[in-house]
Amino acid sequence: MSTSMLGSARAMSSNLNGLSEMLRRTVVEVRSGASGSGTGIIWGGAGLVVTNAHCVPRGAALEVGGEGKWREAQALAYHPHHDLALLAAPSASGPLLETRDPESLRAGELVFAYGHPLGVHDSLAMGVLHAVTREDRTNRVRWIIADVRLAPGNSGGPLVDAEGRLVGINSMVVNGLGVAVPATLVQRFVERALSQRAA
C-alpha cells in the first residue's frame, strides 16, 4: 500500500471513530418489556427521545438506557403511519444532531446506521444511498432507501451522512434494503407533538 493510500485509510478510520463516538452520545437503547428493544435518538439535546412506533407499543412499560444505566420513559406522541414515537426521558441528554434536507441527497452517497442490532451494542454499519421515494398524492419525500445492513435492534436509530448529519430514522428492511423515515418528517412530527401538548 502506498504512503498516500495508507494516509487516506488512517484518516477515514479516524473520521469513522469520531462519528461513532458522537452517535454513541446521542443514541439510547429503548426497551419495552417483553416486546424487545430498539434504538432511539435524544432529540433537542435533552429530555426527549424519538424512536419507531413499532418499538414502543401503547401501554408498555418503557425504559431508555445508555452506558449500562436504565431509566423510565413515557410515550408522549405516536404517528403510526410514519412509524414514529416521541418519548419523555428527562434523564437523557446528548449532543444536538444537525438534520439534512432529503432534497439534497443523491444516490451513491455513503450513509451510516447506528444502533443495537441483535443485541450488539453501539454498532456502526456503512452503506450507500439508493433513492429518496415520494408520496404519490403530495409528492412529499416519504422514505430514504439505502443499501445498509440493518437487523432487529436498529429500528429507531439514526441514519446519518458522512458528516454526521441526520438523514433519517431507520424503520425497516424491504428486499434487503434499509428504509428510513426522512429527518425533516421527523422534525415536523416532533414540533407538531410538542405544540399540541402546549395548547
C-alpha positions as CSV (number, residue, x, y, z in Angstrom):
1,M,0.0,0.0,0.0
2,S,1.4,3.4,-1.0
3,T,2.0,6.1,1.6
4,S,-0.8,8.2,0.3
5,M,-3.3,5.3,0.4
6,L,-2.2,4.4,3.9
7,G,-2.7,8.1,5.0
8,S,-6.2,8.1,3.4
9,A,-7.1,4.9,5.2
10,R,-6.0,6.2,8.5
11,A,-7.8,9.5,8.0
12,M,-11.0,7.6,7.2
13,S,-10.6,5.3,10.2
14,S,-10.2,8.4,12.4
15,N,-13.2,10.1,11.0
16,L,-15.4,6.9,11.5
17,N,-14.2,6.6,15.1
18,G,-15.2,10.3,15.7
19,L,-18.6,9.7,14.0
20,S,-19.2,6.6,16.1
21,E,-18.3,8.4,19.3
22,M,-20.6,11.3,18.5
23,L,-23.5,9.0,17.7
24,R,-22.9,6.9,20.9
25,R,-23.5,10.0,23.0
26,T,-26.8,10.9,21.2
27,V,-28.3,7.4,20.9
28,V,-30.0,5.3,23.5
29,E,-31.4,1.8,23.7
30,V,-35.2,1.7,24.0
31,R,-36.7,-1.2,25.9
32,S,-40.5,-2.0,26.1
33,G,-40.8,-5.1,28.4
34,A,-41.5,-8.3,26.6
35,S,-41.6,-6.6,23.2
36,G,-37.8,-6.5,23.0
37,S,-35.7,-3.5,22.3
38,G,-34.8,-0.9,19.7
39,T,-32.8,2.3,19.4
40,G,-33.8,5.9,20.0
41,I,-32.3,9.4,19.3
42,I,-32.0,12.0,22.0
43,W,-33.8,14.9,20.4
44,G,-33.1,18.6,21.0
45,G,-30.2,17.8,23.3
46,A,-32.1,16.6,26.4
47,G,-35.4,15.2,27.7
48,L,-36.9,13.8,24.5
49,V,-36.2,10.6,22.6
50,V,-37.5,9.8,19.1
51,T,-37.9,6.2,18.0
52,N,-40.1,4.0,15.9
53,A,-43.7,3.5,17.0
54,H,-43.3,-0.3,16.5
55,C,-40.6,-0.3,19.2
56,V,-42.8,1.1,21.9
57,P,-46.3,-0.5,21.9
58,R,-49.0,1.6,23.5
59,G,-49.4,0.8,27.2
60,A,-46.0,-0.9,27.5
61,A,-43.6,0.0,30.4
62,L,-40.8,1.9,28.7
63,E,-37.1,2.4,29.6
64,V,-34.2,4.1,27.9
65,G,-30.6,3.1,28.5
66,G,-27.1,4.0,27.8
67,E,-23.7,3.1,29.3
68,G,-25.3,0.4,31.4
69,K,-27.9,2.7,33.1
70,W,-31.7,2.2,32.6
71,R,-34.3,4.9,33.4
72,E,-38.1,5.1,32.9
73,A,-39.5,6.9,29.9
74,Q,-43.1,7.8,28.9
75,A,-44.7,8.0,25.5
76,L,-45.8,11.5,24.6
77,A,-47.0,11.0,21.0
78,Y,-47.4,8.5,18.2
79,H,-47.6,8.7,14.4
80,P,-48.2,5.1,13.3
81,H,-48.4,6.0,9.6
82,H,-44.8,7.3,9.7
83,D,-43.8,4.7,12.3
84,L,-42.7,7.4,14.8
85,A,-43.0,7.9,18.6
86,L,-41.9,10.6,20.9
87,L,-40.8,9.7,24.4
88,A,-40.3,11.9,27.5
89,A,-36.9,10.8,29.0
90,P,-35.8,13.6,31.5
91,S,-32.5,11.8,32.3
92,A,-31.4,11.6,28.6
93,S,-29.0,14.2,27.3
94,G,-26.5,14.3,24.4
95,P,-25.2,16.5,21.6
96,L,-27.6,18.0,19.1
97,L,-27.7,16.3,15.7
98,E,-27.9,18.5,12.7
99,T,-30.6,17.4,10.3
100,R,-30.2,17.2,6.5
101,D,-32.8,18.1,3.9
102,P,-33.6,14.9,1.9
103,E,-33.9,17.0,-1.2
104,S,-30.1,17.4,-1.2
105,L,-29.5,13.7,-1.0
106,R,-28.0,11.9,-4.1
107,A,-27.8,8.2,-5.0
108,G,-24.4,6.8,-4.3
109,E,-23.6,8.8,-1.1
110,L,-22.2,7.0,1.8
111,V,-24.6,6.7,4.8
112,F,-24.1,5.2,8.2
113,A,-26.6,3.4,10.5
114,Y,-26.1,3.3,14.3
115,G,-27.9,1.1,16.8
116,H,-28.0,-2.1,18.7
117,P,-28.7,-4.9,16.2
118,L,-29.4,-8.3,17.6
119,G,-28.2,-7.2,21.0
120,V,-24.8,-6.0,19.7
121,H,-24.5,-2.6,21.4
122,D,-23.2,0.6,19.6
123,S,-22.8,-0.9,16.2
124,L,-22.0,1.3,13.1
125,A,-22.9,0.0,9.7
126,M,-21.9,1.7,6.4
127,G,-23.9,1.6,3.2
128,V,-24.8,3.5,0.0
129,L,-27.9,5.7,-0.5
130,H,-30.1,4.2,-3.2
131,A,-33.1,6.5,-3.5
132,V,-35.5,9.0,-2.0
133,T,-39.1,8.0,-2.6
134,R,-42.1,10.3,-2.6
135,E,-45.8,10.1,-1.8
136,D,-47.9,9.8,-5.0
137,R,-50.5,12.2,-3.9
138,T,-48.5,15.0,-2.3
139,N,-45.0,14.4,-3.9
140,R,-43.5,14.8,-0.4
141,V,-40.5,12.8,0.5
142,R,-41.7,9.6,2.1
143,W,-38.7,7.2,2.6
144,I,-34.9,7.1,2.4
145,I,-33.7,3.8,0.8
146,A,-30.2,2.7,1.4
147,D,-28.1,-0.5,0.9
148,V,-27.1,-0.7,4.5
149,R,-27.2,-3.8,6.7
150,L,-30.0,-3.5,9.4
151,A,-31.2,-6.0,11.9
152,P,-33.7,-6.1,14.8
153,G,-32.4,-3.5,17.3
154,N,-31.5,-1.0,14.6
155,S,-35.1,0.2,14.5
156,G,-35.4,3.8,15.7
157,G,-31.8,4.6,15.3
158,P,-30.1,7.2,13.2
159,L,-29.1,7.1,9.5
160,V,-26.5,9.8,9.0
161,D,-24.3,11.1,6.2
162,A,-20.5,11.2,6.2
163,E,-20.6,14.5,8.1
164,G,-22.8,13.1,10.8
165,R,-25.9,15.0,9.8
166,L,-29.2,13.1,10.4
167,V,-30.6,11.8,7.2
168,G,-33.4,9.7,8.7
169,I,-34.6,7.2,11.4
170,N,-34.2,3.6,10.4
171,S,-37.5,1.8,10.3
172,M,-37.5,-1.5,8.4
173,V,-35.8,-3.7,5.9
174,V,-37.5,-4.3,2.5
175,N,-36.0,-6.7,0.0
176,G,-32.7,-6.4,1.8
177,L,-32.5,-2.6,1.7
178,G,-32.8,-0.4,4.8
179,V,-35.7,2.0,4.8
180,A,-35.6,5.2,7.0
181,V,-38.1,8.0,7.8
182,P,-36.7,11.3,6.5
183,A,-35.2,13.6,9.1
184,T,-37.4,16.6,8.0
185,L,-40.5,14.5,8.5
186,V,-39.3,13.5,12.0
187,Q,-38.7,17.2,12.8
188,R,-42.3,18.1,11.8
189,F,-43.7,15.3,13.9
190,V,-41.8,16.4,17.0
191,E,-42.8,20.1,16.5
192,R,-46.4,19.2,16.0
193,A,-46.5,16.9,19.0
194,L,-45.0,19.5,21.3
195,S,-47.2,22.3,20.1
196,Q,-50.3,20.1,20.6
197,R,-49.2,19.3,24.2
198,A,-48.6,23.0,24.9
199,A,-52.0,24.1,23.5
